[in-house]
């Protein structure tokens, strides 16, 4: 295994693992706040039990995410020293601010966990707000660095190919950042919300503990309040990102869509398998002109194909296209189920959270439990694979940024072992939480 392959594999493993905990840390506190607010206003003991359970899950995933995130920071320096030498002065302030957000989150999460009986209800709830806001800001600030890698700004190339006239604050004014940050934040709400809703939907569908049904319905309703909203908004943000890719990263858009030829009235492809040798996407359902409209709100606009770029500058077309199809497919299924859920709730609006839901809907929600995280991971594959072969788009190739050390496989084995242990710790605590949540629901 080459150093480049091992380094990329390690980063893929690390980011894919860490992303799960980052998503929970951003979205779960919002659900926690909604539940506690209901407890404060209505003295709903089901809501209190949910808030306490979700706060414990937030704490555990925060701790595991802190370990995996620290490992990632070491990996950047160990595996990609040339990238850090170039990018460090530019993305450093964003990472520093993210560090402040992390510590604020840690402080207020401690106050929240140990303040149930020590703080007033209003003060305790406000501590939860600090956890939720700082968690989101932590994720958004990390996105500033990634947005810069997609759209490098704030410098000019000086002698020796190093950045000169550095304006580090330009990273925080990067026009690529707001859309990427919004898209990523919504994806965390969608992933965590549907995972929670699917869990409660499955419990209701099984119906083994009828006395806990109201607790489960309330948990499902709160989870869907953020999951459904995020799922419906996400295609609108994705549309803006597609238009930005058309203007600024046309090779990525072409790889995502399996668009080998530059053409007007370009079709949108649903499914299909790109054949790089024959330069065509086989077995796809094509909607004429739809890709042109998606790219520029014009059915006749020209969309750049991969034929416009040197072969060595193509992203991995198969990976980019399949990941994009998985992301969109999973996302659209969650949109359909969210609309089904809210239409059902609207028809039964007089019954509130106590309304029973159709068994078919409960089963559909259970099926959606993993789809949000699948879409989240697939979306990041599209973002990163679509940028290749560049680690800094148009400036530095990934192959030129990797460490010159040959024995990267040892680091890969070590970090893989660390993540395996963290996964076992997570599964242990999830089992404990499931047991304690059942006890809380039965005893309230």
Beta strands, then each sheet from edge to edge (+ up, - down):
strand 1: 156-157
strand 2: 163-164
strand 3: 263-264
strand 4: 268-270
strand 5: 273-275
strand 6: 280-282
strand 7: 285-287
strand 8: 302-303
strand 9: 390-392
strand 10: 396-397
sheet 1: 1+ 2-
sheet 2: 3+ 8-
sheet 3: 4+ 7-
sheet 4: 5+ 6-
sheet 5: 9+ 10-
end
